[in-house]
Amino acid sequence: MEPARDPLLATTRRHFFSRSASGIGGLALASLMNRGLFAGDAAGPIGTHFAPKAKRVIYLFMAGAPSHLDLLDNKPKLVEHNGQPIPDEFTKGERFAFIKGTPKLLGSPHKYEKHGQSGAEISALLPHLAKIADDIAIVRSGVTDAFNHAPAQIFLNTGSTQIGRPSMGAWLTYGLGSESEDLPGFVVLQSGGGQPDGGTSCWSSGFLPTRFQGVPFRSQGDPVLFLSNPKGMDAPGRRRSLDALNDLNRHHLADAGDPEISTRIAAFEMAFRMQSSAPDLIDIAREPASVHAMYGTEPGKASFANNCLLARRLVERGVRFVQLYHRGWDNHGNSQDNDILTGLPARCKEVDRPAAALVADLKRTGLLDETLVIWGGEFGRTPMNEARNGSVFLGRDHHPHAFSFWMAGGGIKPGTTVGTTDELGYRVVEDRVHVHDLQATILHLMGIDHTRLTYKFQGRDFRLTDVHGAVVPKLLA
């Protein structure tokens, strides 16, 4: 007699669909036989709610939080009052990560100039971005709920400061699928020294099926660890072993009805296809010399520049969401390496040229109109000098009340600046853009109503924006 099954497990939404004739498992197996099943404008299990402006996203995430006051939000009054104690009205009842007592204002030592027909004010630390000022939209009114790196990074990516929720890339690939047959729908690239503080939670699939999680690629060696066949195993042998393994998994799927088994089958098949597609993808040495000169790339080396070029190659091949993480922006000023006079310019030099080149290259190849590019970190920096333990170096503490980022392509109104902070850059005073508003706007540009992209888990419908968020009309073309 068959043992009784857990009634809760038997009635979950995922197990119901995996049991049905047209369920998740059947769709996954069908997609392996017909790889074009989910391709096209309405690709994916759900599809768009209205006509999309963008079909893919490249998110350039500056892990550590770049200083808005030194890069994109010019504050002459802050410079004028440099070195003076900040008025109590700003900091009364405030809690900082490291600042103690009454801190002194810190005007930016870096000059700003207006650029392009739009007259966008951009720091001298970003000369290459200045050249594409009319192609981007600058947002100076970002606001977040967290002021420490890990929760703030997880919040921006998943809509929650706690781990366990699906990331933005996972939501988009769940909702729209991927246009690529031979590559994952969500790819992660890293530079600047390891993972972001939020770790793999930043690209997790959370409670969504694991096939929607981000897949970290490397820019040198095997694109994905253990992708190559071991010694003594050739392609035909690998194919035969996968066929046998898939047979076993199909039998298990029919018996257990667990949708994660279909995910496993799809993952094995994707890995097999990637053995031929991925090595060609990362071979950026084949790009023309003019492209390498544009990005500042050096084939064979791990760098943000190489990752930007890889990002373009990924979206060319139909990858839905590409996220680049570059560490090193935590400019507290407790050493020369992380102050705003030496450390910040070094980080800008690493990313400014390739980030601007990516936008220009996408425009050159005709991809920018349907590719949304985002650049920014998890929060801003204080208008005051941190001076931790009496440090003589200039630096800024974490600041959730105001931060800046820029966007380009994919339905974004170019040559515009949205939002205003007060004269010290401490708080937003016009066109506040909360993290949930940014998320809602990204989904909107991809043809998705953020209130309708949901997934039932533990008895309730979850979404990326939780119960918040509104599209930012001033960002839309």
NORLINUR-V110309 format. One record per backbone hydrogen bond with DSSP energy under -1.0 kcal/mol. NH is the residue of the N-H (numbers start at 1). CO is the residue of the C=O. E is the energy in kcal/mol with one decimal. If there is no record, write none. Layout:
<<NH:CO:E> <NH:CO:E>>
//
This chain:
<<10:6:-2.3> <11:7:-1.2> <16:12:-2.3> <17:13:-2.2> <18:14:-2.2> <19:15:-1.4> <20:16:-1.3> <23:20:-1.9> <27:23:-2.5> <28:24:-2.7> <29:25:-2.4> <30:26:-2.6> <31:27:-2.4> <32:28:-1.1> <33:29:-1.2> <34:30:-2.5> <37:34:-2.0> <39:36:-1.5> <43:40:-1.5> <46:175:-1.0> <47:175:-2.9> <49:447:-3.5> <50:447:-1.3> <53:445:-2.1> <54:445:-2.9> <55:370:-2.9> <56:370:-1.3> <57:320:-2.4> <58:372:-2.9> <59:322:-2.7> <60:374:-3.7> <61:59:-1.0> <61:324:-3.4> <62:376:-2.4> <63:61:-1.3> <65:62:-1.7> <72:68:-1.6> <73:68:-2.4> <79:75:-1.5> <80:76:-2.6> <81:77:-2.0> <82:79:-1.4> <83:105:-2.7> <84:81:-2.1> <86:103:-2.2> <90:87:-1.7> <92:88:-2.0> <94:91:-2.5> <105:84:-3.4> <106:383:-3.2> <113:122:-1.6> <115:120:-1.7> <120:115:-1.5> <122:113:-2.3> <123:71:-2.4> <124:111:-2.7> <126:123:-1.9> <130:126:-1.8> <132:129:-1.4> <133:130:-1.2> <135:132:-2.3> <137:407:-3.0> <138:416:-2.4> <139:405:-3.2> <140:418:-2.9> <142:403:-2.5> <143:433:-1.8> <144:400:-2.2> <152:148:-2.3> <153:149:-3.0> <154:150:-2.4> <155:151:-2.4> <156:152:-2.3> <157:153:-1.7> <158:154:-3.0> <159:155:-2.4> <167:204:-2.6> <168:157:-1.7> <171:167:-2.6> <172:168:-2.4> <173:169:-2.1> <174:170:-2.3> <175:171:-2.5> <176:172:-2.9> <177:173:-1.6> <179:318:-1.6> <187:321:-2.4> <188:215:-2.1> <189:323:-2.8> <191:325:-2.2> <199:196:-2.0> <202:199:-1.9> <203:200:-1.4> <208:205:-2.6> <212:209:-1.9> <213:210:-1.6> <214:203:-2.9> <215:186:-2.3> <217:188:-3.1> <218:223:-2.3> <227:224:-1.6> <233:230:-2.0> <238:234:-2.4> <239:235:-2.5> <240:236:-2.2> <241:237:-2.1> <242:238:-2.2> <243:239:-2.3> <244:240:-2.0> <245:241:-2.2> <246:242:-3.0> <247:243:-1.9> <248:244:-1.8> <249:245:-2.4> <250:246:-2.5> <251:247:-1.9> <252:248:-2.1> <253:249:-2.7> <254:250:-2.4> <255:251:-1.5> <256:252:-3.4> <257:253:-2.3> <261:258:-2.0> <263:259:-1.6> <264:260:-1.9> <265:261:-2.3> <266:262:-2.5> <267:263:-2.5> <268:264:-2.3> <269:265:-2.1> <270:266:-2.6> <271:267:-2.6> <272:268:-1.9> <273:269:-2.1> <274:270:-2.5> <275:271:-1.0> <276:273:-1.3> <277:273:-1.8> <278:274:-2.2> <281:277:-1.7> <282:278:-2.1> <284:282:-2.3> <286:283:-1.4> <287:284:-1.9> <292:288:-1.7> <293:289:-2.3> <294:290:-1.6> <295:291:-2.3> <296:292:-2.6> <297:292:-1.1> <301:298:-2.0> <307:303:-1.8> <308:304:-2.2> <309:305:-1.9> <310:306:-2.4> <311:307:-2.3> <312:308:-1.8> <313:309:-2.0> <314:310:-2.4> <315:311:-2.4> <316:312:-1.9> <318:315:-1.4> <319:314:-2.0> <321:185:-2.3> <322:57:-2.7> <323:187:-2.4> <324:59:-2.8> <325:189:-2.8> <326:61:-2.3> <327:191:-1.9> <329:63:-1.6> <331:329:-1.8> <332:330:-1.9> <333:338:-1.6> <340:394:-2.1> <344:339:-2.1> <346:342:-1.5> <347:343:-2.0> <348:344:-2.4> <349:345:-2.2> <350:346:-1.3> <351:347:-1.4> <352:348:-3.0> <355:351:-2.4> <356:352:-2.2> <357:353:-2.4> <358:354:-2.3> <359:355:-1.6> <360:356:-2.3> <361:357:-3.1> <362:358:-2.6> <363:359:-2.0> <364:360:-2.3> <365:361:-2.3> <367:362:-2.2> <368:362:-1.6> <370:367:-1.0> <371:368:-1.2> <372:56:-2.7> <373:408:-2.8> <374:58:-2.2> <375:406:-2.7> <376:60:-2.0> <380:399:-2.7> <382:397:-1.9> <385:104:-2.9> <386:395:-2.4> <390:387:-1.7> <391:388:-1.3> <396:331:-2.7> <399:380:-1.7> <403:142:-1.2> <405:139:-2.0> <406:375:-2.1> <407:137:-2.4> <408:373:-2.2> <410:368:-2.4> <412:409:-2.4> <413:475:-2.8> <415:136:-1.7> <418:138:-3.2> <420:430:-1.8> <422:427:-2.4> <425:422:-1.8> <429:420:-2.9> <430:420:-1.6> <433:141:-2.8> <435:143:-1.4> <438:434:-2.0> <439:435:-2.4> <440:436:-2.3> <441:437:-2.2> <442:438:-2.4> <443:439:-2.3> <444:440:-2.2> <445:441:-2.4> <446:442:-1.2> <447:444:-1.9> <448:443:-2.7> <452:449:-2.1> <453:449:-1.0> <454:452:-1.3> <455:462:-1.8> <457:460:-2.9> <460:457:-1.4> <462:455:-2.6> <466:463:-1.4> <468:465:-2.6> <475:472:-1.6> <476:473:-1.6> <477:411:-3.0>>
//
